[in-house]
Amino acid sequence: MWQKTLQGSKSEKLSHSSLGTLKNSSIVFYLEDVSLKYGAIDALKNVHLKVERGEIVFLTGISGAGKTTLLKVLSGLVEPDQGKVIAPHRGGDRKLFVANIFQDLRLIENRTCEDNLWTAYDRRIYRNKNEFKQDLDELANILGIADRLHLKVKDANGGLKQKVGFMRALLTRPDVVLADEPTSSLDYDNSKRLFDILNLYNTKRGMTVIWASHNREMIAKLSGRIVHLDKGRLVYSGNACFI
């Protein structure tokens, strides 16, 4: 059973004097009283949330609870109807790069898996293409898909597509990863492997991870903070041990 906490607690709120210094703090995302409607439906309702640099956060809740909408608000893809959203990358701080792993993956269907991965190559991030290829090969070997990268996306199964979408995000060397149901087509062992990679990047690079999932059984076995949504409301924020 979920242990509920009151929405908008003091631990989530910042004073007005603190807001001005947010960009220089350890806070990556700060939401205050954020609401968003789709027609008559409350996709988000009075959400207060603070995420600090280097955290691993799991967004949980049933389908339609607001997980995807919250990720879109955090990334800047949608704007709320009301409330305050503060994030360094949305304020023009290009030193903080946010990568999205979309639920629909947004891969190029008529190109190979490897071609899709090369869309992440950026000369401002990598010294040369060889360095990028080393990262690509390392991740492909860890995920066990090195021998399938020649396949066109349209011929790949769901699990391979999810791993390619996952790799593409990490190959941008992001500071923050926003992942929307990144393991929905994977079994527990493969899902755990993806989490282990994110956990490694979190430990070694301080990467912030926000992972949306409805799989409570899996998340209960992983380390990170739980943020649980119910009909657009944030009703719990704490450790997985309370699931």
Secondary structure, 3 states (H helix, E strand, C coil): CCCCCCCCCCCCCCCHHHHCCHHHCCEEEEEEEEEEEECCEEEEEEEEEEEECCCEEEEECCCCCCHHHHHHHHHCCCCCCEEEEECHHHHCCCCCCEEEECCCCCCCCCCEHHHHHHCCCCCCCCCCHHHHHHHHHHHHHHHCCHHHCCCEHHHCCHHHHHHHHHHHHHCCCCCEEEEECCCCCCCHHHHHHHHHHHHHHHHHHCCEEEEECCCHHHHCCCCCEEEEEECCEEEEEEEHHHC
